Amino acid sequence: MSSPTGPASGLPVRMPRPRQPGRHRRPEPLVAPEGAPSLVLAVPGTPSSATRGLADEVISIARSELPGLDARIGHLDGDDDEFPTLSTVLVRAAEERTARFEQARAAGLDVREPEGPVAVVVPLLAGPDNALLRRIRQAVMDSRIAAELTDVLGPHPLLAEALHVRLSEAGLARADRARLFTVATAADGIILASVGGDEAVQAAGITGMLLAARLAVPVIAAALDEEGSIASVAEQLRSSGSQQLALAPYLIGPEIEQSVLEEAAKEAGCSAAEPLGPYPAIGKLALAKYTTALGISPQQAQGTPVR
């Protein structure tokens, strides 16, 4: 048993580490403000256990970056039972916020009535897709809940990093240009496949330039939802000297059926990497959209070099 002057047993006492003074002091960990709106991830595509698992991982990453975050998942094509729709999730968030306020008042606590948005809706989209964004916006309006809708996740350097990782996992790119080894199947031309028409292709092209700088090979964006776009870009790359192409989906995953990607790779005559999926950068970018919407200073989401 310990005494005020030290441990009676002679065992060392773990003392709190003093805060380091000056500008090199570690920043305090960011915590979600009390009463902050919910982060609602708007998930497109056909709901499935795989889609929900992906969204759960993205949410888990965001929560690990911001403890105390109230994060939820709303499916664009949900059924309100196993896969709650976006409108349903927003209504529940509003009801729960009101219930917490009323319970606090009933307990005699001096609390203010909640103000501001109930939720911040973050589309689980790497690039702009006007058709899907219109549906998300309509779902928010149909809920009649005060919610703020953010922009999509890209373009962003972290998405270029994620694309690099997915290509290297498929053996289609070197994991690290600094190391002097080669990959026999490494591509010398990348087709960056997006959905959402011309606007999505242009946005993907920005991330594509960052990916080209990482890989030192040409990268051209193409539209999966525009007939002939993939084949045209494949021909453009081959005519400029690229012989071994690869298809890199500029997609999180739920936006499109896997069969569409397989058909696109077959059309281009090349192998394809996996979609971005629950890569850590996706969760960090979703959180960054949320904190920016609320004016919170987030911890810097820094990309790490691929090793």
Helices and strands as residue ranges (DSSP letters): E 2-3, E 6-7, E 38-43, H 49-65, E 71-75, H 86-106, E 119-123, H 130-143, E 147-149, H 157-169, E 189-194, H 197-215, E 219-223, H 229-239, E 245-249, H 258-268, E 271-272, H 280-294
